[in-house]
Amino acid sequence: MSAAGRPYLRAGAGGLTPLSLTAADLPASLEAAYGALAALQAAEAGTWGGWKLGGTNHASRAAFGVDRLYYGALARGEILQPAPGATVPGFPLIERKGEVEIALRVGAAGTGFDAWCVALEMPASALTGLPGLGVVALVADRCAAGALLLGPLETGPLPGAGARFAQRVNGEMRADSGFDALTGMPDTLLADFLAMAAEHGAPVAPGHWVASGGITPCLGYAAGDRVEILLDDRVVIDVRIGV
């Protein structure tokens, strides 16, 4: 059990040393985890700048045994728009890995989106035993929030259904995937998330970024790796992985 005997909930940055929990250390249910996190996050609404979705690709649904998306909040400082060649993320994470996603910016009315970009989502969790510990643990851990790297902003239509997304690491093409990796198109997944977040009272606000789920596999990196993210053979993110 976490401090003062309360169930584990990660409100701030992730730890840099492994953390072992049991079911007794966690919220009693998924709904309890969402409710407790919504209360914490609403009390510090200015801290949050976005959200990351899980259970929106076939791999994560299989890994966690779910048939519905789940989500976690991203702090403003965890959302970056790096310049080409920048070293990222600029703060330590317990893991170095990443997957290509489409990120969408919530529109002014709090529904739909008014911009989008290709993004590199870098999850990081100190929890040991995932995914065996279950989706409640993952949600309580802000869905392994690490860093979200945004590519150039776009305001036109989303890429077509045949778009290809790739990761090139140190000049080697290591992943090449399409929207068929997801359980739905990003705009549909965003709508599903906004409805679910409203049910839980999560403080989603216009301007927040929503990372809609991994299109490519999540690849491991080493410090110093050059990572290029491509959309249909065009490089949109080009960064170095920091220590």
TORGUPA-233523 format. One line per field, with one value per residue (C-alpha): residue number from 1; chain; z, x, y. Coordinates in pm, whole numbers. Example, Ala and Ser with C-alpha at 12.3 -4.5 7.8 and 13.67 -1.06 7.14 Angstrom:
2
resi <- c(1 / 2)
chain <- c(A / A)
zz <- c(780 / 714)
xx <- c(1230 / 1367)
yy <- c(-450 / -106)
This chain:
243
resi <- c(1 / 2 / 3 / 4 / 5 / 6 / 7 / 8 / 9 / 10 / 11 / 12 / 13 / 14 / 15 / 16 / 17 / 18 / 19 / 20 / 21 / 22 / 23 / 24 / 25 / 26 / 27 / 28 / 29 / 30 / 31 / 32 / 33 / 34 / 35 / 36 / 37 / 38 / 39 / 40 / 41 / 42 / 43 / 44 / 45 / 46 / 47 / 48 / 49 / 50 / 51 / 52 / 53 / 54 / 55 / 56 / 57 / 58 / 59 / 60 / 61 / 62 / 63 / 64 / 65 / 66 / 67 / 68 / 69 / 70 / 71 / 72 / 73 / 74 / 75 / 76 / 77 / 78 / 79 / 80 / 81 / 82 / 83 / 84 / 85 / 86 / 87 / 88 / 89 / 90 / 91 / 92 / 93 / 94 / 95 / 96 / 97 / 98 / 99 / 100 / 101 / 102 / 103 / 104 / 105 / 106 / 107 / 108 / 109 / 110 / 111 / 112 / 113 / 114 / 115 / 116 / 117 / 118 / 119 / 120 / 121 / 122 / 123 / 124 / 125 / 126 / 127 / 128 / 129 / 130 / 131 / 132 / 133 / 134 / 135 / 136 / 137 / 138 / 139 / 140 / 141 / 142 / 143 / 144 / 145 / 146 / 147 / 148 / 149 / 150 / 151 / 152 / 153 / 154 / 155 / 156 / 157 / 158 / 159 / 160 / 161 / 162 / 163 / 164 / 165 / 166 / 167 / 168 / 169 / 170 / 171 / 172 / 173 / 174 / 175 / 176 / 177 / 178 / 179 / 180 / 181 / 182 / 183 / 184 / 185 / 186 / 187 / 188 / 189 / 190 / 191 / 192 / 193 / 194 / 195 / 196 / 197 / 198 / 199 / 200 / 201 / 202 / 203 / 204 / 205 / 206 / 207 / 208 / 209 / 210 / 211 / 212 / 213 / 214 / 215 / 216 / 217 / 218 / 219 / 220 / 221 / 222 / 223 / 224 / 225 / 226 / 227 / 228 / 229 / 230 / 231 / 232 / 233 / 234 / 235 / 236 / 237 / 238 / 239 / 240 / 241 / 242 / 243)
chain <- c(A / A / A / A / A / A / A / A / A / A / A / A / A / A / A / A / A / A / A / A / A / A / A / A / A / A / A / A / A / A / A / A / A / A / A / A / A / A / A / A / A / A / A / A / A / A / A / A / A / A / A / A / A / A / A / A / A / A / A / A / A / A / A / A / A / A / A / A / A / A / A / A / A / A / A / A / A / A / A / A / A / A / A / A / A / A / A / A / A / A / A / A / A / A / A / A / A / A / A / A / A / A / A / A / A / A / A / A / A / A / A / A / A / A / A / A / A / A / A / A / A / A / A / A / A / A / A / A / A / A / A / A / A / A / A / A / A / A / A / A / A / A / A / A / A / A / A / A / A / A / A / A / A / A / A / A / A / A / A / A / A / A / A / A / A / A / A / A / A / A / A / A / A / A / A / A / A / A / A / A / A / A / A / A / A / A / A / A / A / A / A / A / A / A / A / A / A / A / A / A / A / A / A / A / A / A / A / A / A / A / A / A / A / A / A / A / A / A / A / A / A / A / A / A / A / A / A / A / A / A / A / A / A / A / A / A / A / A / A / A / A / A / A)
zz <- c(0 / -80 / 163 / 451 / 345 / 35 / -292 / -535 / -772 / -971 / -980 / -1050 / -1240 / -1259 / -1038 / -1156 / -951 / -998 / -786 / -694 / -607 / -544 / -607 / -245 / -316 / -601 / -630 / -585 / -945 / -1271 / -1203 / -859 / -1017 / -1272 / -1007 / -769 / -1047 / -1177 / -831 / -805 / -1153 / -1120 / -810 / -1019 / -1357 / -1475 / -1444 / -1727 / -2096 / -2253 / -2240 / -2373 / -2481 / -2446 / -2555 / -2892 / -3079 / -3109 / -2926 / -2607 / -2596 / -2612 / -2356 / -2094 / -2177 / -2243 / -2506 / -2437 / -2439 / -2122 / -2064 / -1848 / -1810 / -1939 / -1758 / -1961 / -1909 / -2056 / -2392 / -2612 / -2968 / -3027 / -3297 / -3552 / -3397 / -3039 / -2756 / -2597 / -2374 / -2168 / -1837 / -1708 / -1770 / -1625 / -1977 / -2324 / -2582 / -2814 / -3059 / -3339 / -3283 / -3414 / -3155 / -3183 / -3018 / -2851 / -3019 / -2867 / -2786 / -2606 / -2881 / -3188 / -3280 / -3441 / -3516 / -3532 / -3575 / -3599 / -3257 / -3081 / -2753 / -2502 / -2223 / -1898 / -1586 / -1272 / -1199 / -1224 / -1338 / -1612 / -1795 / -1550 / -1275 / -1491 / -1639 / -1298 / -1216 / -1552 / -1517 / -1158 / -1302 / -1552 / -1824 / -1798 / -1885 / -1994 / -2276 / -2587 / -2871 / -3120 / -3487 / -3707 / -3647 / -3920 / -3949 / -4258 / -4286 / -4112 / -4325 / -4540 / -4442 / -4649 / -4475 / -4352 / -4034 / -3975 / -3727 / -3850 / -3579 / -3658 / -4026 / -3999 / -4074 / -3772 / -3793 / -4071 / -3989 / -4087 / -3929 / -3935 / -3614 / -3439 / -3341 / -3514 / -3687 / -3458 / -3477 / -3372 / -3087 / -2974 / -2963 / -2759 / -2516 / -2471 / -2387 / -2136 / -1976 / -1930 / -1749 / -1502 / -1457 / -1598 / -1654 / -2033 / -2175 / -2518 / -2635 / -2466 / -2680 / -2701 / -2815 / -2980 / -2949 / -3092 / -3466 / -3478 / -3221 / -2917 / -2986 / -2729 / -2766 / -2631 / -2522 / -2825 / -3080 / -3368 / -3412 / -3724 / -3755 / -4107 / -4254 / -4605 / -4646 / -4522 / -4202 / -3953 / -3631 / -3610 / -3259 / -3045 / -2735 / -2417 / -2118)
xx <- c(0 / 124 / 179 / -66 / -221 / -386 / -403 / -125 / -197 / 73 / -4 / 348 / 654 / 737 / 1006 / 1351 / 1377 / 1158 / 843 / 677 / 307 / 41 / -332 / -378 / -178 / -406 / -749 / -1028 / -1148 / -1084 / -1370 / -1227 / -889 / -1044 / -1254 / -964 / -737 / -1007 / -1035 / -658 / -630 / -926 / -763 / -454 / -617 / -341 / -84 / -228 / -177 / -291 / -385 / -256 / -482 / -425 / -635 / -669 / -449 / -480 / -154 / -244 / -592 / -440 / -169 / -409 / -716 / -945 / -1205 / -1232 / -980 / -816 / -632 / -394 / -314 / 0 / 150 / 229 / 600 / 572 / 450 / 729 / 777 / 1148 / 1352 / 1523 / 1831 / 1726 / 1815 / 1498 / 1313 / 1538 / 1459 / 1532 / 1296 / 1325 / 1279 / 1390 / 1135 / 875 / 592 / 448 / 100 / -136 / -191 / -502 / -561 / -902 / -1109 / -1243 / -1581 / -1419 / -1535 / -1352 / -1009 / -870 / -516 / -322 / 32 / 240 / 394 / 644 / 498 / 761 / 597 / 783 / 672 / 857 / 598 / 730 / 510 / 317 / 107 / 44 / -47 / -341 / -501 / -598 / -227 / -154 / -432 / -324 / 22 / -113 / -78 / 302 / 321 / 670 / 694 / 496 / 700 / 489 / 577 / 473 / 113 / -139 / -487 / -609 / -758 / -600 / -382 / -578 / -644 / -348 / -89 / 231 / 418 / 776 / 1062 / 1420 / 1684 / 2045 / 1961 / 1796 / 1425 / 1289 / 911 / 663 / 292 / -47 / -379 / -480 / -276 / -544 / -894 / -1038 / -932 / -784 / -1083 / -1318 / -1088 / -1079 / -1459 / -1469 / -1213 / -1394 / -1716 / -1540 / -1351 / -1677 / -1824 / -1534 / -1514 / -1162 / -1056 / -1015 / -991 / -973 / -614 / -520 / -333 / -459 / -218 / -450 / -245 / 53 / 55 / 407 / 540 / 704 / 1079 / 1355 / 1631 / 1981 / 2122 / 2254 / 2032 / 1910 / 1536 / 1356 / 978 / 838 / 493 / 473 / 853 / 868 / 1067 / 851 / 1049 / 1428 / 1576 / 1852 / 1773 / 1920 / 2072)
yy <- c(0 / 349 / 634 / 659 / 328 / 473 / 280 / 359 / 648 / 825 / 1194 / 1321 / 1204 / 837 / 688 / 590 / 270 / -40 / -52 / -381 / -377 / -639 / -624 / -516 / -199 / -89 / 73 / -179 / -151 / 26 / 267 / 343 / 421 / 657 / 829 / 883 / 1010 / 1246 / 1401 / 1445 / 1587 / 1823 / 1970 / 2054 / 2111 / 2346 / 2068 / 1860 / 1917 / 1595 / 1229 / 901 / 618 / 246 / -47 / 122 / -122 / -495 / -564 / -375 / -525 / -872 / -791 / -652 / -860 / -562 / -482 / -108 / 173 / 300 / 627 / 827 / 1196 / 1368 / 1665 / 1975 / 1920 / 1570 / 1707 / 1839 / 1964 / 1906 / 2075 / 1848 / 1692 / 1770 / 1533 / 1400 / 1396 / 1625 / 1457 / 1106 / 814 / 466 / 324 / 433 / 323 / 467 / 409 / 618 / 758 / 1023 / 1296 / 1515 / 1853 / 1885 / 2155 / 2476 / 2325 / 2033 / 1799 / 1682 / 1818 / 2131 / 2006 / 1684 / 1560 / 1247 / 1189 / 968 / 848 / 733 / 531 / 474 / 291 / 191 / -78 / -431 / -717 / -537 / -643 / -928 / -682 / -574 / -269 / -123 / -93 / 66 / 324 / 399 / 465 / 720 / 455 / 464 / 834 / 928 / 1181 / 1272 / 1422 / 1615 / 1649 / 1943 / 2051 / 1991 / 2142 / 1958 / 1611 / 1314 / 1086 / 843 / 486 / 366 / 586 / 423 / 513 / 407 / 424 / 443 / 397 / 480 / 457 / 114 / 80 / -103 / -59 / 13 / -2 / 133 / 224 / -142 / -177 / 30 / -76 / 233 / 551 / 820 / 1056 / 775 / 678 / 1042 / 1055 / 733 / 874 / 1205 / 1023 / 797 / 1086 / 1276 / 974 / 982 / 1359 / 1374 / 1737 / 1725 / 2077 / 2243 / 2250 / 1925 / 1673 / 1315 / 1045 / 796 / 475 / 295 / 239 / 97 / -150 / 8 / -12 / -1 / 259 / 314 / 647 / 832 / 657 / 869 / 808 / 924 / 902 / 888 / 940 / 795 / 816 / 1177 / 1239 / 1430 / 1378 / 1345 / 1328 / 1181 / 976 / 1118 / 944)
